[in-house]
């Protein structure tokens, strides 16, 4: 009997410390409305729930209807600012990611690469973005690169006509390995 009481006391102590830990974390983004969800898990499961590609998903629709276009939540055990406001998103992007540092899943880093634009911050982001914008604004891009890209896409899609199952991952990895000519 005393073992059960001791176990209950330890369980209550653990639960109390988790709640205090979660309340201390809430104070960091106290200005924004939002719900934290379960301790440590937060709203992660709701965010990653599959949805149709032509919708925002239940998580975003729920956040916007309850708290507005800008809110906070607990995602992957961290506090996150959720923004569906185009003006704020443009402001963040124009400030070269200096004000808000994006947090990505480790798997995204493996797919995109740690040197990709998604992980760049400050001056590095500004330079990379400048190069990308200049590259895609040139007239040569339309005449040379798009012809190669169209030819490559047509060739790749012709290989899918046999009706077999296609691995999106394998097909995506064929793109960088293809002989694509970049004219700068």
OpenMM code with the backbone's topology and positions (N, CA, C; nanometers):
from openmm import Vec3, app, unit

residues = "UNK UNK UNK UNK UNK UNK UNK UNK UNK UNK UNK UNK UNK UNK UNK UNK UNK UNK UNK UNK UNK UNK UNK UNK UNK UNK UNK UNK UNK UNK UNK UNK UNK UNK UNK UNK UNK UNK UNK UNK UNK UNK UNK UNK UNK UNK UNK UNK UNK UNK UNK UNK UNK UNK UNK UNK UNK UNK UNK UNK UNK UNK UNK UNK UNK UNK UNK UNK UNK UNK UNK UNK UNK UNK UNK UNK UNK UNK UNK UNK UNK UNK UNK UNK UNK UNK UNK UNK UNK UNK UNK UNK UNK UNK UNK UNK UNK UNK UNK UNK UNK UNK UNK UNK UNK UNK UNK UNK UNK UNK UNK UNK UNK UNK UNK UNK UNK UNK UNK UNK UNK UNK UNK UNK UNK UNK UNK UNK UNK UNK UNK UNK UNK UNK UNK UNK UNK UNK UNK UNK UNK UNK UNK UNK UNK UNK UNK UNK UNK UNK UNK UNK UNK UNK UNK UNK UNK UNK UNK UNK UNK UNK UNK UNK UNK UNK UNK UNK UNK UNK UNK UNK UNK UNK UNK UNK UNK UNK UNK UNK UNK UNK UNK UNK".split()
positions = [
    Vec3(0.0816, -0.1197, 0.0000),
    Vec3(0.0000, 0.0000, 0.0000),
    Vec3(0.0860, 0.1261, 0.0000),
    Vec3(0.1936, 0.1262, 0.0808),
    Vec3(0.2800, 0.2440, 0.0864),
    Vec3(0.3564, 0.2618, -0.0449),
    Vec3(0.3821, 0.1526, -0.1164),
    Vec3(0.4487, 0.1608, -0.2464),
    Vec3(0.3617, 0.2310, -0.3492),
    Vec3(0.2317, 0.2045, -0.3452),
    Vec3(0.1368, 0.2684, -0.4369),
    Vec3(0.1291, 0.4176, -0.4082),
    Vec3(0.1249, 0.4535, -0.2808),
    Vec3(0.1193, 0.5954, -0.2425),
    Vec3(0.2470, 0.6668, -0.2858),
    Vec3(0.3605, 0.6020, -0.2665),
    Vec3(0.4879, 0.6601, -0.3085),
    Vec3(0.4915, 0.6790, -0.4598),
    Vec3(0.4414, 0.5799, -0.5332),
    Vec3(0.4370, 0.5892, -0.6792),
    Vec3(0.3463, 0.7037, -0.7235),
    Vec3(0.2304, 0.7187, -0.6595),
    Vec3(0.1395, 0.8289, -0.6917),
    Vec3(0.2028, 0.9647, -0.6626),
    Vec3(0.2733, 0.9756, -0.5518),
    Vec3(0.3409, 1.1017, -0.5187),
    Vec3(0.4481, 1.1357, -0.6223),
    Vec3(0.5252, 1.0359, -0.6636),
    Vec3(0.6273, 1.0589, -0.7664),
    Vec3(0.5638, 1.0995, -0.8989),
    Vec3(0.4526, 1.0351, -0.9332),
    Vec3(0.3824, 1.0687, -1.0564),
    Vec3(0.3286, 1.2113, -1.0516),
    Vec3(0.2713, 1.2507, -0.9386),
    Vec3(0.2223, 1.3878, -0.9234),
    Vec3(0.3362, 1.4894, -0.9290),
    Vec3(0.4488, 1.4565, -0.8686),
    Vec3(0.5654, 1.5446, -0.8723),
    Vec3(0.6157, 1.5615, -1.0157),
    Vec3(0.6207, 1.4516, -1.0904),
    Vec3(0.6637, 1.4575, -1.2301),
    Vec3(0.5670, 1.5407, -1.3133),
    Vec3(0.4381, 1.5175, -1.2959),
    Vec3(0.3372, 1.5934, -1.3687),
    Vec3(0.3452, 1.7416, -1.3348),
    Vec3(0.3652, 1.7742, -1.2086),
    Vec3(0.3784, 1.9129, -1.1646),
    Vec3(0.4999, 1.9797, -1.2295),
    Vec3(0.6117, 1.9084, -1.2363),
    Vec3(0.7316, 1.9673, -1.2971),
    Vec3(0.7132, 1.9878, -1.4470),
    Vec3(0.6413, 1.8969, -1.5139),
    Vec3(0.6149, 1.9146, -1.6574),
    Vec3(0.5272, 2.0364, -1.6798),
    Vec3(0.4234, 2.0529, -1.5984),
    Vec3(0.3341, 2.1680, -1.6122),
    Vec3(0.4098, 2.2977, -1.5862),
    Vec3(0.4949, 2.3022, -1.4830),
    Vec3(0.5746, 2.4225, -1.4552),
    Vec3(0.6703, 2.4520, -1.5697),
    Vec3(0.7327, 2.3460, -1.6233),
    Vec3(0.8241, 2.3623, -1.7365),
    Vec3(0.7503, 2.4231, -1.8545),
    Vec3(0.6295, 2.3733, -1.8813),
    Vec3(0.5512, 2.4229, -1.9935),
    Vec3(0.5061, 2.5666, -1.9693),
    Vec3(0.4703, 2.6021, -1.8458),
    Vec3(0.4287, 2.7397, -1.8158),
    Vec3(0.5447, 2.8370, -1.8295),
    Vec3(0.6653, 2.7958, -1.7905),
    Vec3(0.7826, 2.8818, -1.8065),
    Vec3(0.8105, 2.9072, -1.9535),
    Vec3(0.7888, 2.8067, -2.0360),
    Vec3(0.8127, 2.8228, -2.1790),
    Vec3(0.7082, 2.9135, -2.2412),
    Vec3(0.5848, 2.9138, -2.1875),
    Vec3(0.4780, 2.9969, -2.2408),
    Vec3(0.5100, 3.1446, -2.2278),
    Vec3(0.5873, 3.1827, -2.1285),
    Vec3(0.6164, 3.3235, -2.1033),
    Vec3(0.7010, 3.3857, -2.2137),
    Vec3(0.7712, 3.3060, -2.2911),
    Vec3(0.8583, 3.3595, -2.3954),
    Vec3(0.7789, 3.4286, -2.5057),
    Vec3(0.6684, 3.3692, -2.5472),
    Vec3(0.5865, 3.4278, -2.6528),
    Vec3(0.4495, 3.4588, -2.5935),
    Vec3(0.4465, 3.5368, -2.4886),
    Vec3(0.3210, 3.5611, -2.4183),
    Vec3(0.2326, 3.6623, -2.4907),
    Vec3(0.2870, 3.7400, -2.5827),
    Vec3(0.2081, 3.8418, -2.6519),
    Vec3(0.1121, 3.7810, -2.7530),
    Vec3(0.1470, 3.6657, -2.8084),
    Vec3(0.0654, 3.6056, -2.9127),
    Vec3(-0.0328, 3.5050, -2.8550),
    Vec3(-0.1523, 3.5050, -2.9125),
    Vec3(-0.2504, 3.4051, -2.8740),
    Vec3(-0.2137, 3.2720, -2.9375),
    Vec3(-0.2564, 3.1656, -2.8753),
    Vec3(-0.2325, 3.0333, -2.9308),
    Vec3(-0.2395, 2.9296, -2.8220),
    Vec3(-0.2521, 2.8053, -2.8630),
    Vec3(-0.2563, 2.6980, -2.7638),
    Vec3(-0.1292, 2.6160, -2.7739),
    Vec3(-0.0871, 2.5616, -2.6635),
    Vec3(0.0374, 2.4851, -2.6584),
    Vec3(0.0150, 2.3363, -2.6810),
    Vec3(-0.1064, 2.2875, -2.6611),
    Vec3(-0.1318, 2.1449, -2.6751),
    Vec3(-0.0761, 2.0677, -2.5572),
    Vec3(-0.0453, 1.9417, -2.5771),
    Vec3(0.0101, 1.8576, -2.4712),
    Vec3(0.1528, 1.9005, -2.4401),
    Vec3(0.1976, 1.8823, -2.3145),
    Vec3(0.3373, 1.9148, -2.2823),
    Vec3(0.4328, 1.8346, -2.3701),
    Vec3(0.5375, 1.8979, -2.4146),
    Vec3(0.6427, 1.8421, -2.4989),
    Vec3(0.5962, 1.8101, -2.6405),
    Vec3(0.4806, 1.7463, -2.6588),
    Vec3(0.4335, 1.7125, -2.7937),
    Vec3(0.3741, 1.8351, -2.8607),
    Vec3(0.2963, 1.9106, -2.7850),
    Vec3(0.2345, 2.0309, -2.8378),
    Vec3(0.1317, 1.9999, -2.9447),
    Vec3(0.1349, 2.0762, -3.0514),
    Vec3(0.0414, 2.0614, -3.1624),
    Vec3(0.1056, 1.9898, -3.2813),
    Vec3(0.2163, 1.9208, -3.2584),
    Vec3(0.2912, 1.8569, -3.3658),
    Vec3(0.2061, 1.7577, -3.4436),
    Vec3(0.1338, 1.6723, -3.3734),
    Vec3(0.0536, 1.5701, -3.4409),
    Vec3(-0.0534, 1.6338, -3.5284),
    Vec3(-0.1140, 1.7395, -3.4788),
    Vec3(-0.2159, 1.8104, -3.5557),
    Vec3(-0.1557, 1.8752, -3.6805),
    Vec3(-0.0355, 1.9299, -3.6677),
    Vec3(0.0300, 1.9952, -3.7812),
    Vec3(0.0643, 1.8955, -3.8913),
    Vec3(0.1144, 1.7780, -3.8526),
    Vec3(0.1592, 1.6805, -3.9515),
    Vec3(0.0492, 1.5877, -4.0012),
    Vec3(-0.0738, 1.6106, -3.9586),
    Vec3(-0.1846, 1.5284, -4.0056),
    Vec3(-0.2029, 1.5529, -4.1558),
    Vec3(-0.2113, 1.4463, -4.2355),
    Vec3(-0.2236, 1.4636, -4.3813),
    Vec3(-0.3498, 1.5416, -4.4188),
    Vec3(-0.3390, 1.6182, -4.5268),
    Vec3(-0.4537, 1.6932, -4.5780),
    Vec3(-0.4400, 1.7068, -4.7286),
    Vec3(-0.5485, 1.7445, -4.7926),
    Vec3(-0.5467, 1.7610, -4.9381),
    Vec3(-0.4547, 1.8772, -4.9756),
    Vec3(-0.3858, 1.8654, -5.0885),
    Vec3(-0.2915, 1.9717, -5.1267),
    Vec3(-0.3573, 2.1047, -5.1608),
    Vec3(-0.4867, 2.1030, -5.1919),
    Vec3(-0.5528, 2.2288, -5.2272),
    Vec3(-0.6154, 2.2982, -5.1058),
    Vec3(-0.5845, 2.2495, -4.9842),
    Vec3(-0.6321, 2.3141, -4.8620),
    Vec3(-0.5131, 2.3480, -4.7723),
    Vec3(-0.5375, 2.4321, -4.6743),
    Vec3(-0.4312, 2.4664, -4.5793),
    Vec3(-0.4144, 2.3588, -4.4736),
    Vec3(-0.5117, 2.2732, -4.4598),
    Vec3(-0.5066, 2.1705, -4.3567),
    Vec3(-0.5832, 2.2141, -4.2336),
    Vec3(-0.6278, 2.1164, -4.1572),
    Vec3(-0.7097, 2.1444, -4.0388),
    Vec3(-0.6335, 2.2287, -3.9363),
    Vec3(-0.5042, 2.2007, -3.9180),
    Vec3(-0.4260, 2.2749, -3.8183),
    Vec3(-0.4259, 2.4245, -3.8495),
    Vec3(-0.3917, 2.4615, -3.9732),
    Vec3(-0.3845, 2.6039, -4.0090),
    Vec3(-0.5226, 2.6684, -4.0055),
    Vec3(-0.6235, 2.5982, -4.0573),
    Vec3(-0.7585, 2.6541, -4.0556),
    Vec3(-0.8058, 2.6774, -3.9122),
    Vec3(-0.7762, 2.5828, -3.8227),
    Vec3(-0.8137, 2.5953, -3.6822),
    Vec3(-0.7390, 2.7113, -3.6155),
    Vec3(-0.6088, 2.7219, -3.6402),
    Vec3(-0.5287, 2.8310, -3.5816),
    Vec3(-0.5814, 2.9671, -3.6271),
    Vec3(-0.6093, 2.9804, -3.7568),
    Vec3(-0.6558, 3.1089, -3.8105),
    Vec3(-0.7936, 3.1440, -3.7548),
    Vec3(-0.8844, 3.0460, -3.7508),
    Vec3(-1.0197, 3.0764, -3.7021),
    Vec3(-1.0207, 3.1086, -3.5526),
    Vec3(-0.9327, 3.0465, -3.4749),
    Vec3(-0.9309, 3.0704, -3.3305),
    Vec3(-0.8495, 3.1926, -3.2900),
    Vec3(-0.7298, 3.2080, -3.3498),
    Vec3(-0.6349, 3.3075, -3.2986),
    Vec3(-0.5962, 3.4150, -3.3999),
    Vec3(-0.6419, 3.4042, -3.5227),
    Vec3(-0.6060, 3.5015, -3.6244),
    Vec3(-0.4917, 3.4515, -3.7109),
    Vec3(-0.4448, 3.5377, -3.8011),
    Vec3(-0.3420, 3.4972, -3.8976),
    Vec3(-0.2038, 3.4806, -3.8359),
    Vec3(-0.1810, 3.5404, -3.7200),
    Vec3(-0.0516, 3.5268, -3.6520),
    Vec3(-0.0787, 3.4729, -3.5119),
    Vec3(-0.0192, 3.3595, -3.4808),
    Vec3(-0.0407, 3.2975, -3.3499),
    Vec3(0.0848, 3.2223, -3.3091),
    Vec3(0.0795, 3.1624, -3.1922),
    Vec3(0.1931, 3.0830, -3.1464),
    Vec3(0.1438, 2.9444, -3.1091),
    Vec3(0.2350, 2.8503, -3.1108),
    Vec3(0.2008, 2.7134, -3.0752),
    Vec3(0.3271, 2.6399, -3.0334),
    Vec3(0.3112, 2.5186, -2.9893),
    Vec3(0.4237, 2.4345, -2.9515),
    Vec3(0.4373, 2.3264, -3.0584),
    Vec3(0.5424, 2.3337, -3.1376),
    Vec3(0.5656, 2.2388, -3.2463),
    Vec3(0.6997, 2.1710, -3.2223),
    Vec3(0.7013, 2.0396, -3.2265),
    Vec3(0.8232, 1.9609, -3.2076),
    Vec3(0.8949, 1.9961, -3.0771),
    Vec3(0.8168, 2.0254, -2.9729),
    Vec3(0.8747, 2.0562, -2.8426),
    Vec3(0.9323, 2.1959, -2.8316),
    Vec3(0.9086, 2.2795, -2.9313),
    Vec3(0.9596, 2.4171, -2.9293),
    Vec3(0.8461, 2.5141, -2.9550),
    Vec3(0.8610, 2.6340, -2.9023),
    Vec3(0.7626, 2.7368, -2.9318),
    Vec3(0.7833, 2.7850, -3.0740),
    Vec3(0.6725, 2.8063, -3.1424),
    Vec3(0.6805, 2.8502, -3.2814),
    Vec3(0.5784, 2.9595, -3.3063),
    Vec3(0.6134, 3.0510, -3.3940),
    Vec3(0.5205, 3.1534, -3.4384),
    Vec3(0.4621, 3.1039, -3.5697),
    Vec3(0.3307, 3.0973, -3.5760),
    Vec3(0.2602, 3.0504, -3.6946),
    Vec3(0.2069, 3.1739, -3.7660),
    Vec3(0.2461, 3.1932, -3.8914),
    Vec3(0.2023, 3.3113, -3.9654),
    Vec3(0.1385, 3.2714, -4.0978),
    Vec3(0.0153, 3.3173, -4.1165),
    Vec3(-0.0523, 3.3030, -4.2446),
    Vec3(-0.0759, 3.4418, -4.3034),
    Vec3(-0.0043, 3.5401, -4.2510),
    Vec3(-0.0188, 3.6789, -4.2931),
    Vec3(0.0880, 3.7115, -4.3970),
    Vec3(0.0456, 3.7415, -4.5175),
    Vec3(0.1392, 3.7697, -4.6260),
    Vec3(0.2306, 3.8874, -4.5974),
    Vec3(0.1766, 3.9911, -4.5346),
    Vec3(0.2564, 4.1104, -4.5049),
    Vec3(0.3697, 4.0793, -4.4067),
    Vec3(0.3402, 4.0046, -4.3007),
    Vec3(0.4445, 3.9660, -4.2050),
    Vec3(0.5474, 3.8752, -4.2717),
    Vec3(0.5007, 3.7807, -4.3516),
    Vec3(0.5933, 3.6890, -4.4190),
    Vec3(0.6879, 3.7647, -4.5124),
    Vec3(0.6345, 3.8631, -4.5856),
    Vec3(0.7203, 3.9454, -4.6726),
    Vec3(0.8203, 4.0253, -4.5895),
    Vec3(0.7755, 4.0814, -4.4777),
    Vec3(0.8638, 4.1578, -4.3894),
    Vec3(0.9791, 4.0710, -4.3399),
    Vec3(0.9473, 3.9493, -4.2976),
    Vec3(1.0511, 3.8575, -4.2489),
    Vec3(1.1488, 3.8249, -4.3611),
    Vec3(1.0976, 3.7959, -4.4792),
    Vec3(1.1851, 3.7596, -4.5908),
    Vec3(1.2705, 3.8782, -4.6364),
    Vec3(1.2146, 3.9992, -4.6353),
    Vec3(1.2911, 4.1162, -4.6790),
    Vec3(1.3997, 4.1551, -4.5801),
    Vec3(1.3865, 4.1143, -4.4555),
    Vec3(1.4890, 4.1431, -4.3560),
    Vec3(1.5938, 4.0336, -4.3514),
    Vec3(1.6048, 3.9593, -4.4586),
    Vec3(1.7111, 3.8599, -4.4767),
    Vec3(1.7184, 3.7599, -4.3625),
    Vec3(1.6051, 3.7264, -4.3054),
    Vec3(1.5962, 3.6262, -4.1989),
    Vec3(1.6773, 3.6654, -4.0752),
    Vec3(1.7011, 3.7943, -4.0543),
    Vec3(1.7777, 3.8368, -3.9368),
    Vec3(1.6918, 3.8369, -3.8109),
    Vec3(1.5641, 3.8718, -3.8258),
    Vec3(1.4772, 3.8835, -3.7092),
    Vec3(1.4276, 3.7480, -3.6593),
    Vec3(1.3948, 3.6601, -3.7521),
    Vec3(1.3454, 3.5276, -3.7175),
    Vec3(1.4332, 3.4251, -3.7864),
    Vec3(1.4845, 3.3313, -3.7105),
    Vec3(1.5670, 3.2256, -3.7685),
    Vec3(1.4778, 3.1043, -3.7901),
    Vec3(1.4660, 3.0569, -3.9138),
    Vec3(1.3788, 2.9420, -3.9395),
    Vec3(1.4345, 2.8146, -3.8762),
    Vec3(1.3449, 2.7306, -3.8290),
    Vec3(1.3837, 2.6017, -3.7719),
    Vec3(1.3274, 2.4924, -3.8610),
    Vec3(1.4118, 2.4037, -3.9038),
    Vec3(1.3701, 2.2957, -3.9927),
    Vec3(1.3888, 2.1618, -3.9248),
    Vec3(1.3139, 2.0630, -3.9714),
    Vec3(1.3328, 1.9260, -3.9251),
    Vec3(1.4679, 1.8756, -3.9733),
    Vec3(1.5340, 1.7892, -3.8973),
    Vec3(1.6633, 1.7349, -3.9414),
    Vec3(1.6548, 1.6661, -4.0776),
    Vec3(1.5428, 1.6004, -4.1063),
    Vec3(1.5271, 1.5315, -4.2349),
    Vec3(1.5297, 1.6311, -4.3510),
    Vec3(1.4758, 1.7521, -4.3295),
    Vec3(1.4773, 1.8527, -4.4357),
    Vec3(1.6203, 1.8947, -4.4682),
    Vec3(1.7036, 1.9019, -4.3655),
    Vec3(1.8448, 1.9349, -4.3865),
    Vec3(1.9159, 1.8298, -4.4694),
    Vec3(1.8787, 1.7035, -4.4507),
    Vec3(1.9394, 1.5966, -4.5292),
    Vec3(1.8932, 1.6017, -4.6741),
    Vec3(1.7673, 1.6391, -4.6963),
    Vec3(1.7139, 1.6441, -4.8325),
    Vec3(1.7647, 1.7674, -4.9061),
    Vec3(1.7479, 1.8843, -4.8462),
    Vec3(1.7835, 2.0096, -4.9135),
    Vec3(1.9322, 2.0398, -4.9061),
    Vec3(1.9989, 1.9901, -4.8036),
    Vec3(2.1405, 2.0212, -4.7847),
    Vec3(2.1561, 2.1395, -4.6911),
    Vec3(2.2535, 2.1330, -4.6044),
    Vec3(2.2748, 2.2393, -4.5052),
    Vec3(2.3193, 2.3708, -4.5690),
    Vec3(2.3680, 2.3661, -4.6926),
    Vec3(2.4125, 2.4879, -4.7597),
    Vec3(2.3035, 2.5489, -4.8472),
    Vec3(2.1805, 2.4979, -4.8390),
    Vec3(2.0728, 2.5500, -4.9227),
    Vec3(2.0261, 2.6863, -4.8715),
    Vec3(1.9491, 2.7544, -4.9532),
    Vec3(1.8984, 2.8872, -4.9192),
    Vec3(1.8104, 2.8807, -4.7942),
    Vec3(1.7421, 2.7699, -4.7734),
    Vec3(1.6520, 2.7570, -4.6581),
    Vec3(1.7256, 2.7724, -4.5259),
    Vec3(1.8535, 2.7353, -4.5208),
    Vec3(1.9296, 2.7422, -4.3962),
    Vec3(2.0155, 2.8683, -4.3867),
    Vec3(2.0205, 2.9470, -4.4921),
    Vec3(2.1039, 3.0673, -4.4925),
    Vec3(2.0373, 3.1777, -4.4100),
    Vec3(2.1194, 3.2590, -4.3453),
    Vec3(2.0701, 3.3686, -4.2619),
    Vec3(2.1566, 3.4919, -4.2884),
    Vec3(2.0978, 3.6107, -4.2738),
    Vec3(2.1734, 3.7357, -4.2818),
    Vec3(2.2334, 3.7626, -4.4185),
    Vec3(2.3606, 3.8011, -4.4206),
    Vec3(2.4288, 3.8370, -4.5452),
    Vec3(2.4378, 3.7200, -4.6423),
    Vec3(2.4582, 3.6002, -4.5900),
    Vec3(2.4652, 3.4820, -4.6765),
    Vec3(2.3334, 3.4636, -4.7494),
    Vec3(2.2226, 3.4768, -4.6776),
    Vec3(2.0905, 3.4646, -4.7388),
    Vec3(2.0710, 3.5728, -4.8445),
    Vec3(2.1112, 3.6948, -4.8113),
    Vec3(2.0940, 3.8074, -4.9031),
    Vec3(2.1701, 3.7837, -5.0337),
    Vec3(2.2950, 3.7355, -5.0233),
    Vec3(2.3757, 3.7095, -5.1429),
    Vec3(2.3181, 3.5951, -5.2254),
    Vec3(2.2804, 3.4858, -5.1596),
    Vec3(2.2232, 3.3723, -5.2323),
    Vec3(2.0939, 3.4118, -5.3026),
    Vec3(2.0087, 3.4850, -5.2319),
    Vec3(1.8822, 3.5286, -5.2908),
    Vec3(1.9074, 3.6203, -5.4105),
    Vec3(2.0041, 3.7082, -5.3980),
    Vec3(2.0384, 3.7986, -5.5077),
    Vec3(2.0830, 3.7206, -5.6310),
    Vec3(2.1686, 3.6199, -5.6106),
    Vec3(2.2146, 3.5385, -5.7235),
    Vec3(2.0990, 3.4630, -5.7884),
    Vec3(2.0104, 3.4091, -5.7071),
    Vec3(1.8979, 3.3325, -5.7611),
    Vec3(1.8036, 3.4229, -5.8391),
    Vec3(1.7705, 3.5389, -5.7823),
    Vec3(1.6803, 3.6320, -5.8503),
    Vec3(1.7420, 3.6798, -5.9812),
    Vec3(1.8707, 3.7142, -5.9802),
    Vec3(1.9369, 3.7578, -6.1035),
    Vec3(1.9403, 3.6468, -6.2073),
    Vec3(1.9629, 3.5239, -6.1629),
    Vec3(1.9695, 3.4117, -6.2564),
    Vec3(1.8349, 3.3882, -6.3238),
    Vec3(1.7275, 3.3938, -6.2475),
    Vec3(1.5962, 3.3656, -6.3040),
    Vec3(1.5335, 3.4861, -6.3736),
    Vec3(1.5959, 3.6019, -6.3709),
    Vec3(1.5424, 3.7185, -6.4395),
    Vec3(1.6063, 3.7426, -6.5757),
    Vec3(1.7058, 3.6671, -6.6115),
    Vec3(1.7744, 3.6925, -6.7376),
    Vec3(1.6930, 3.6425, -6.8560),
    Vec3(1.7111, 3.7093, -6.9699),
    Vec3(1.6441, 3.6664, -7.0929),
    Vec3(1.7025, 3.5360, -7.1439),
    Vec3(1.8323, 3.5155, -7.1175),
    Vec3(1.8951, 3.3906, -7.1616),
    Vec3(1.8309, 3.2702, -7.0950),
    Vec3(1.7810, 3.2897, -6.9743),
    Vec3(1.7169, 3.1797, -6.9035),
    Vec3(1.5994, 3.1258, -6.9840),
    Vec3(1.5183, 3.2171, -7.0377),
    Vec3(1.4008, 3.1749, -7.1131),
    Vec3(1.4393, 3.1024, -7.2412),
    Vec3(1.5433, 3.1469, -7.3061),
    Vec3(1.5772, 3.0861, -7.4349),
    Vec3(1.6607, 2.9598, -7.4220),
    Vec3(1.7487, 2.9506, -7.3242),
    Vec3(1.8388, 2.8358, -7.3151),
    Vec3(1.7989, 2.7359, -7.2068),
    Vec3(1.7863, 2.7819, -7.0852),
    Vec3(1.7616, 2.6913, -6.9732),
    Vec3(1.6252, 2.6245, -6.9835),
    Vec3(1.5218, 2.7014, -7.0195),
    Vec3(1.3879, 2.6447, -7.0247),
    Vec3(1.3752, 2.5377, -7.1321),
    Vec3(1.4483, 2.5534, -7.2438),
    Vec3(1.4462, 2.4487, -7.3471),
    Vec3(1.5056, 2.3196, -7.2919),
    Vec3(1.6187, 2.3304, -7.2216),
    Vec3(1.6802, 2.2113, -7.1617),
    Vec3(1.5886, 2.1492, -7.0566),
    Vec3(1.5275, 2.2326, -6.9735),
    Vec3(1.4390, 2.1819, -6.8686),
    Vec3(1.3173, 2.1131, -6.9294),
    Vec3(1.2616, 2.1712, -7.0358),
    Vec3(1.1467, 2.1112, -7.1031),
    Vec3(1.1845, 1.9767, -7.1649),
    Vec3(1.3003, 1.9717, -7.2303),
    Vec3(1.3475, 1.8462, -7.2904),
    Vec3(1.3690, 1.7399, -7.1822),
    Vec3(1.4308, 1.7786, -7.0725),
    Vec3(1.4564, 1.6848, -6.9630),
    Vec3(1.3258, 1.6324, -6.9038),
    Vec3(1.2296, 1.7224, -6.8793),
    Vec3(1.1012, 1.6817, -6.8210),
    Vec3(1.0255, 1.5890, -6.9151),
    Vec3(1.0265, 1.6199, -7.0450),
    Vec3(0.9581, 1.5344, -7.1430),
    Vec3(1.0201, 1.3960, -7.1479),
    Vec3(1.1533, 1.3904, -7.1482),
    Vec3(1.2231, 1.2615, -7.1501),
    Vec3(1.1906, 1.1810, -7.0249),
    Vec3(1.1929, 1.2459, -6.9108),
    Vec3(1.1644, 1.1769, -6.7848),
    Vec3(1.0209, 1.1248, -6.7823),
    Vec3(0.9256, 1.2055, -6.8286),
    Vec3(0.7854, 1.1644, -6.8253),
    Vec3(0.7566, 1.0527, -6.9253),
    Vec3(0.8288, 1.0489, -7.0379),
    Vec3(0.8115, 0.9391, -7.1334),
    Vec3(0.8505, 0.8056, -7.0713),
    Vec3(0.9468, 0.8078, -6.9788),
    Vec3(0.9894, 0.6832, -6.9142),
    Vec3(0.8840, 0.6311, -6.8161),
    Vec3(0.7832, 0.7105, -6.7859),
    Vec3(0.6792, 0.6690, -6.6921),
    Vec3(0.5606, 0.6028, -6.7618),
    Vec3(0.5604, 0.5952, -6.8930),
    Vec3(0.4443, 0.5479, -6.9675),
    Vec3(0.4187, 0.3985, -6.9541),
    Vec3(0.5136, 0.3215, -6.9040),
    Vec3(0.4948, 0.1763, -6.8983),
    Vec3(0.3974, 0.1328, -6.7891),
    Vec3(0.3478, 0.2241, -6.7074),
    Vec3(0.2477, 0.1922, -6.6064),
    Vec3(0.3028, 0.1363, -6.4769),
    Vec3(0.4337, 0.1365, -6.4605),
    Vec3(0.4919, 0.0841, -6.3368),
    Vec3(0.4859, 0.1895, -6.2263),
    Vec3(0.5134, 0.1460, -6.1048),
    Vec3(0.5132, 0.2370, -5.9895),
    Vec3(0.6383, 0.3242, -5.9950),
    Vec3(0.6199, 0.4523, -5.9668),
    Vec3(0.7298, 0.5486, -5.9743),
    Vec3(0.7670, 0.5921, -5.8328),
    Vec3(0.8953, 0.5910, -5.8016),
    Vec3(0.9428, 0.6407, -5.6728),
    Vec3(0.9769, 0.7888, -5.6892),
    Vec3(0.9002, 0.8738, -5.6225),
    Vec3(0.9228, 1.0181, -5.6342),
    Vec3(1.0630, 1.0553, -5.5877),
    Vec3(1.1114, 0.9886, -5.4837),
    Vec3(1.2449, 1.0183, -5.4313),
    Vec3(1.3516, 0.9878, -5.5359),
    Vec3(1.3429, 0.8694, -5.5975),
    Vec3(1.4424, 0.8326, -5.6991),
    Vec3(1.4364, 0.9255, -5.8197),
    Vec3(1.3160, 0.9626, -5.8613),
    Vec3(1.3015, 1.0528, -5.9756),
    Vec3(1.3574, 1.1912, -5.9426),
    Vec3(1.3354, 1.2371, -5.8191),
    Vec3(1.3865, 1.3685, -5.7788),
    Vec3(1.5385, 1.3702, -5.7772),
    Vec3(1.6001, 1.2585, -5.7377),
    Vec3(1.7463, 1.2537, -5.7336),
    Vec3(1.8071, 1.2459, -5.8732),
    Vec3(1.7273, 1.2130, -5.9749),
    Vec3(1.7782, 1.2109, -6.1123),
    Vec3(1.8011, 1.3527, -6.1642),
    Vec3(1.7248, 1.4482, -6.1132),
    Vec3(1.7326, 1.5853, -6.1643),
    Vec3(1.8712, 1.6461, -6.1465),
    Vec3(1.9305, 1.6482, -6.0254),
    Vec3(2.0628, 1.7097, -6.0130),
    Vec3(2.1726, 1.6306, -6.0832),
    Vec3(2.1498, 1.5008, -6.1057),
    Vec3(2.2515, 1.4192, -6.1706),
    Vec3(2.2458, 1.4283, -6.3224),
    Vec3(2.1417, 1.4897, -6.3744),
    Vec3(2.1275, 1.5028, -6.5187),
    Vec3(2.2219, 1.6110, -6.5701),
    Vec3(2.2601, 1.5995, -6.6921),
    Vec3(2.3523, 1.6962, -6.7524),
    Vec3(2.2753, 1.8229, -6.7883),
    Vec3(2.2565, 1.9103, -6.6905),
    Vec3(2.1853, 2.0357, -6.7117),
    Vec3(2.2887, 2.1455, -6.7326),
    Vec3(2.2731, 2.2192, -6.8405),
    Vec3(2.3665, 2.3275, -6.8708),
    Vec3(2.3132, 2.4574, -6.8105),
    Vec3(2.3943, 2.5225, -6.7338),
    Vec3(2.3558, 2.6502, -6.6742),
    Vec3(2.4373, 2.7591, -6.7416),
    Vec3(2.3672, 2.8533, -6.8007),
    Vec3(2.4329, 2.9611, -6.8733),
    Vec3(2.4248, 3.0885, -6.7909),
    Vec3(2.5372, 3.1326, -6.7396),
    Vec3(2.5389, 3.2544, -6.6578),
    Vec3(2.6109, 3.3646, -6.7334),
] * unit.nanometer
topology = app.Topology()
chain = topology.addChain("A")
for resn in residues:
    res = topology.addResidue(resn, chain)
    for name in ("N", "CA", "C"):
        topology.addAtom(name, app.Element.getBySymbol(name[0]), res)
